[in-house]
Amino acid sequence: MKRAAEPRVLRKKVVETQKRFIRGILFLIATTLLIVFIFGDHGLLQLYKLKRERAEIQNHILKLRQNKEVLITEKNRLENDLDYIEKLAREKYRMAKPGEQVFKVIPKQVAQDSNK
């Protein structure tokens, strides 16, 4: 009787060992796939970085478009609006019409610093 029971016990141990081995292999494969899925070149982290970079680039493009509109408006005013051109010439370049005098206004703080 003991001899008949020994092969069964041995067979159960072999089957149990095979099951453990297969589970270990499946665990390693699943772990490897998970690591590649998260940290790989096309993984979740890379996807997150690309989405963030895309949002930053879209914001930059939006700012550039707004700046372009401002510059186009400025260009049109410089080409067509004589009053605006005159205002710029008077403010930026201190130009005056014949017979006018240009006065330079010195702020109080600067005037006090030069007196010291």
Summary of the structure (lengths in Angstrom):
residues: 116
radius of gyration: 40.3
end to end distance: 117.6
largest distance: 131.8
contacts: 209
relative contact order: 0.03
helix: 82%
strand: 0%
